[in-house]
Structures are given as C-alpha cells and as structure tokens.
Amino acid sequence: MTNTKARTAAMITPVGQEAQDEARALAREGRAGKAVRRLRKGSWLKRGPAREALELLVGGQALPTNSGQALDALRSLDGPLVGELTALLDSGQQIAAVKLLRERTGIDLAGGYHLVVELGRRPGTP
C-alpha cells in the first residue's frame, strides 16, 4: 500500500545520483534495508519517503538530483499547489509557503525550505 504523501515527498526530494545508483545496486542484491539507509544518507528523506523512493528507483524512475529538478517534478505533480506557493511568496510569506508545502506533500523541513527558495528564484518557469 502506497502512502501518497510519502510517495510525493520521494518524488520531490533531491537525492544525489551516486546515492540513487548505489541504492539501485543494493536493491538488486536483495539488500533493501541498506538501500533505504543509503538513500536517507544521501538526502533529506525520512524513512517512509525513502522506502517509496527505493520503490520508484527499482521501477526504473529517476529521482530529482537538485532543487531545480525537484521543483519541475512538483510542478508536474501539483500545479495548483505551486500557484498557491507562488502567491504566498509574492506576498512575502515564505514561512507560510514552506508550511503549506510540508502539509500537502509530507516533505521534510529542509527539503521544503530549499524547494520554496528555488520557487522564489524561478517563479514563472513552466
């Protein structure tokens, strides 16, 4: 059973390419627990989202490796949320934007902050 927030957090949290490659290799060897730990070490993923991220990787999907890619993933997953976040940023409410992002997606504080900062840098990018 998939936790929607955990899956969303996994899809919008940057994970280094090296960590993704190592986690895939560990999963192929049947070492899923170690693969999840490797993903967590290479990112801001919590345990649940890291398990979802591993499932995505094993399924052939790549995860974002930087905040720009994460923002692009969020835009494709939930455009209306990005609109709400942009409106909050436009009115100077960065903290409220981070809180809303965390509430809706399950992303952790650091990841949410970096994603909101990236959105502030690239507000009009489709």
Secondary structure as UniProt FT lines:
FT   HELIX           4..12
FT   HELIX           17..28
FT   TURN            29..30
FT   HELIX           32..41
FT   HELIX           47..58
FT   TURN            59..60
FT   HELIX           67..77
FT   HELIX           79..90
FT   TURN            91..92
FT   HELIX           94..105
FT   HELIX           109..121
FT   TURN            123..124
//
